[in-house]
């Protein structure tokens, strides 16, 4: 009996969440999870200007991809459905929204995406990271704007299905910035939840340094911020790019170069 009880416990734990580290996720027909307490009928707020507010955590938050922490229950959903590239998609193919929270050490984001086909980000290799499905988080720590394509004035983290944070470095190479972002992802049918904790680094971040100190987040601080989803339905290209504000630079694709086009987050008590 002890043996069968142990097997049952292991099975239940395995169903709780899908680990993101270096493995592919099952297709949408895999086991349905039940860890999410968020409501489909909750109001979703749209912000044309992409300027958002985040409330400070009053209790702990576990990054497990479940989104059932108390902090999320009290945070509003923000819309992530402005078409930046591609044609307007049907809500059964894609629909996205997100929540925000913070403490002095990290920015927390919960993303909910309905996607009828999940394409692994790195299926075609690291250099094609922008062609697969991914959540892209744009952060300008001091909200000062400017070019950041091959420097760290700002970051454009492509959060992959495999759990990596991908961007360009100062040598113009595609690299992982996994030490900046902790992420877990789970699914319920065709609904995916990406839960992440992001450390903020300023323009003084040095890639070759032994250590880099994240900046402290405090009340009334404002950072540059946008968030988007790259959607690929299996055709070896980014078919749609859908984001959190109405426009995002030249042809709505300027965010990976110029942080002037970002929206913002104001951190509140």
Helices and strands as residue ranges (DSSP letters): H 2-16, E 44-45, E 51-56, H 70-73, E 77-79, E 82-85, E 94-102, E 107-115, G 126-128, E 134-140, E 155-160, E 165-168, E 174-176, E 181-188, E 191-198, E 222-231, E 240-243, G 250-252, G 259-261, E 263-268
